[in-house]
Every structure is written in C-alpha cells, then in structure tokens.
C-alpha cells in the first residue's frame, strides 16, 4: 500500500495551493510544532505531522520557566495550544505510529506506518528521546553482542537462528515481522505486559516477565521469572513506539550514544533527514527544542529551494 501525500489530500488551506514541496515531521512536541509553523508559513511546502501517544511535554504538571506566560501552565495545555496553532495555519496531522523512514531508488524519503508508506521531500525527526530503558540484567552488557535495537539493520546476522523481540505493541510486532523471513524462529517477549497488537501467524508469544538476558561473548538465552529459559541467539528491543534515534539508526544516520548526531543546521548524516529537540541531546528544555525546530525548518527550506 502506498499512500502518496499531496497538497490536495492533506491540506485544504487555500494559501497552500502553490506549495511545491512536501515535508513530514515525526513528532508533535515543541521541536516538531516549531518546525511545522515555520515551514507552513513559508507557503512553499505542505506539512504533515505524524504523532502517536503523549510526549514528555504533556506529562509536565506545571511549567513556569518558559517565556510568555504570567502564570504557570501545564505541559498538556501548552502542547494543545501549539497543535491548535499549527492546525489553524493549515498543518495536517495524522495519528499513526511511524515504524521506519525509507528511501526509494532516487533517494527520496518516505515514512512507513501500519497503514501505508507516505512519500515526501524531507523528513524531520522530532519525537524526543526515551527517558526509560528496560532494567533487565544482561541487556545493557550484551548490546552489540546479540542485543540489537534495529531489526532491519541486523536481521541478516541471525539467518537461521532463534531470536526474540522485547516489546508489547505495534512496534514490536513490526520488528518481529522483519525478522521472521530470515530467522529460524521469532518470539515476542512482552515482559509481563499484555500484547496490544495482533500477533502475526508464525510468531511465538511469551507474556511472562523477564529475569535476565544471558550470555558471555554473545546472547545465548533469556530467563523468565518462573526460571524457565528460552534459547535465543539474538534479542531485539522494541519497547513502546519507535523513537527518533531508532528511526535514524534504521537508515544509517550517525548516532552519538543514545542521541542523533546533527550539525548546526540540524542535518543528520543522511540527506533529506533532519532531527531536532531532545533526540539530539544537550539541555532537554522547551526553549532548546523550539529553537532547533526553527533552525531545522530553515535548513529544510534551503535544501528544497
């Protein structure tokens, strides 16, 4: 399924009829909305924001260190005001989880969701950064030695081997489906959570909590809370939704620890791919995210025009 985005289907604002470019922003936090406002007001591009679930801003109970508010404001209210302003200007929003950024043979980018692939001219990653990692003994120690965060990157290395995916949502199922054609077996480990997505045929499911990931020079098994052990050669982590760093890693963008490496123009090492906000590291504050969103928007416009 290929849902080609164009100005007639995602933007009915008459001021955008002359838009000649298409930009997709992944994430509706302060960085994403800031970029959307600058891009939309340029009149040169049609802007679509993909969002799924709440971000860090919406979880902030009270904000009183941000310019322009005489009284404290909740993160949820500030987020809502930002989204409403973007919609007022004609920015389109799609409530779908993005699993991957892809490129065609002309190196034109697109984003992939459960419902289709949406093409564009540039992508901005602005979904923030994960503030919570699974605390499973052995997981961190075996990163790069059988523990992976990118199925499309590393599936080949597990051809004919048994693997597991840790996660309980659509993202975990998506990673499992990438692994299934090459691995001997794939088991989704929900670590005690219910599976919130449909289980594809041919993929196993275990909902028991995990006690550890085992191995010395490489992953050899996972141990469940009951004491039972499942032999696997690889463990892929896909908890929650795919964050900006996950999406960047899948297309080979340079990563610095858990953050996306960008230059002063918010450009990643991959053409037409930009990143802004918490996913680039530094001070995890509103003003920094808004600034980077504006810089990214200006850079995208220079790139396209």
N, C-alpha and C positions, 0 to 999 in steps of 0.2 A: 504494500500500500504506500503510495507516495502523494502526500498532501502538499502541493506546491503553494506556498504562501504568495499572495499578490495583493496589491492595494485594494482591489475590488472586493476581496473576500474577508480581509481582516481589518479594514479601515474605511469607514464610510464618511469620515470628515472631509468636507469639500476642499479644505485647504491643503489636503494631501494628494490631490488628484495629479499633481505634477511630480510626485515622488518617483525617483528613478532607481532607488536602491532599497534593499531590504535588510534590516538588522534584527537579529534575535538576541534578546537578553535573557539569560537564565538566572532567575532570582529577582524577587520584588522587594528586597531590603533597600536601605538608603543608597548604596552604591548603584544598584540596578535602576532604581527610580530616578536618581540624579542623572544618570546617563540617558535614560529614556526622555526626560524633559528636554535636555539639550539637543538630542537627536531629533525629536519630534518638532521642536521649534525651528529647526533649520529649514524645514519644508522640503528637504532633499531625499528623505528616506521614510519608508513605512516601518514602524517599530512594533515589534511584538514581544511581550514579556511572558515567559513561561514561569509558573510558580507552583509549588506543591508543599502544603503544610506551612506551619509557622516558623519564623526565623528567630534569631536571638533578640532582635529589637522588640518583637511582640511579647517577649517574656519579661521585659523590663517593667517593673511595677511603677516606678516613678523616675522621671528624667528632669533634672534641674540644672544641668551644666551644658545646655545647648542654647545657642543664640536665638533670640526672637520670642521667648516665652516668659511672661512676667510671673507666671505660676508654674509649678511642676506639671508635667504632662506624662501620661502613661505611654509606654512604648507601643502598646496596641493602638491607641488613639493616633499617635504620631504616624505610625505605619499606614493606618486607614486614610489619614489626610493626604499622605504622599501618593497613595494609589489613586484616590479620587481626583487629585490634581492632574495626574498623568492621564487618566481617562477623560477628563474634561478637555484636554488638549488633543485627544484622538488616539492615544496609545492603546493598542489592543492587548488584551490579557487572555491567556489560555491556561486553565487549571489542569495541567498534565505534568507528570513526573518525567524529567529528561533522563534517559539512560546513557546516552552517548552523543558525542559530537563526531560526525563523519565527514569525509571529503570524497567527491566524485573524481573521475579521471582527469578533470580540468582543475582540480584542487579547489573546487567551490564547496564551501561548508554547508552543513545541514545539522539539525538536531533530531535525534531519534527518541520517540516515545512509544508507549504501548499501542497507541492508535495510529502511528504512521511516522513518516520522515518528512521534515519540513525544511526546505531549502532556503538559503538566504545568501547575502554577500559578505556578511561579517557576523561573528558571534562574540558576545561579551559574557564571561563567566562571573557571576556576582552572587553566588549562593552562600557566601560566608565560609566558615570553617567549622569543622566538628570540634566541639569542646568536650566530648566524652568518648573515650576509647574503651572497648571491652576489656575488662580486667580478668582475663583468662590466663592462668600461669602457662608460660611457654610460648604464648602468642608473639609477644614482642621479641623474645630471644631468638625466634626462628624466622623472623622476617628476612626474606631473601634466601631462605634455606628451605623453602617449601610453603611458607606463608606468603600469600600474594594479595594485592588489592586491585588486581586488574585481570579479569579473565581473558579479554581479547588480546592482552599483551603476552600472557604466559600459558595459554591453553595448550599450545604446541608441545611444550615441555612435559606434558602429562598425557601424551598419547598412549592409550592402552593401560593407563594406571587408574587406581581408585582415588577419587578426590571428594572433598566436602566443601560446602559453601555455608558460612555462618551468616545468618540473617533470617528475617521473617516476613519481608514484604516483597513488592514487585521487583525491586532492585535485585534482591537475592535470586528470585526466580529467573530474571533476565540473565544474570551471570551463570546460573546453572544451565540454562539453555545454550549458552555459548560453549560451555564445556562438554555437554552431552554428546555431540557428534564425534569427539576425539577420545574422551576418557572411557575407561572400561566401565566405571560406574560413578554416579554423582549422587551425593546425599546432602540434602539441605538440613542444616542443624539450626533450629530456632532458639536454642539456649534457654528453653523454658517459656518462650512466648508463643502464642498461637500464630499459625501461618495466616497472614492477612491477604494472601493472593491465591489464585487457583494453582494447584500442583499439576505440572505437566506430566503426561504419561512417560514412563521410563526413568523418572527421577524419584529417588527414595526420600523419605522424610523422617526425621527424628526430632521430637519436641522436648526431649529431656534436657535439663540444664547440663552444661559442660563443666568438668572439673579441671581439665588441662589439655594442652596440645603437647604431644610428646615427640622426642627425637633428640639426636645429638648433632650429627653433621647435617641432618635433614629431617623433615617431618616423617614420622613412622606411624602415628596413630593419634586418635583423640580418646580421652577417657571421660565417660559420663558420670553424673553424680551418683548413679547406682553402683559404680565400679566397673561396669561393662566397658569394653574397649572396642573401638571401630578402627580397623587398619586402613590408613589412607597415606598417600604419598604427597598430597598437596591440600592446603586449606586456603580457601579464598574468602576474604572478609567483605561482606556486602550488607552492612547494618544500616537500617533506615533508608534514606534516599541517597543517590549519588551526589556528593558534594562537588564543588568546583575543582578541587585538587584531583578527585577521582576522574572527572571528565577530562581534565587536562592531561593527566597521565595516560589515558587511553589513546590519545593521538600523538603521543611522544613529546609533549611540551616539557620543557625543563622544569624540574621540581627542586625546591630547596627545603629539605626536611619535609614538613607537612604543608608547606606553602608553595604557591605557584610563583616561579621566578619571572618578573617583568622588568622592563626598562622604565625610564622616566615617562614614557608615553603610554604606559600600561600595556605594551605589546608583549605577548609571550614569544617563545622561540618558534612558534608555528604561525605562518602567515594567516591573516584574517581572523586570528583568535586573540582576544584581549581578556584581561582579568582585572577586577577592581574590588576593593573592600577588604574584609577580614581575611579572605583567601590569599592575599598577597603578603600577609604578616604585618609586623610593625604594631603600632598602637591600635588596639581593637576598640576604636571610638567612632561615634557618629560623624564628627567633622572630617575625620580622615577618609571614611568611606564615601561621603558626599563629594569631597574634593577629587578622589580618584575616579569616581563615576563621571564627573565633568571632564577630567583630563582624557579618560578613555573615549568619551563621546567626540571630543575634538580630534583625537587621533584617528578614530574610525572615519570621520568625515574627510580628513586629509587623505586617508588611504583610498577611499572610494572616489573622491573627486579631485 
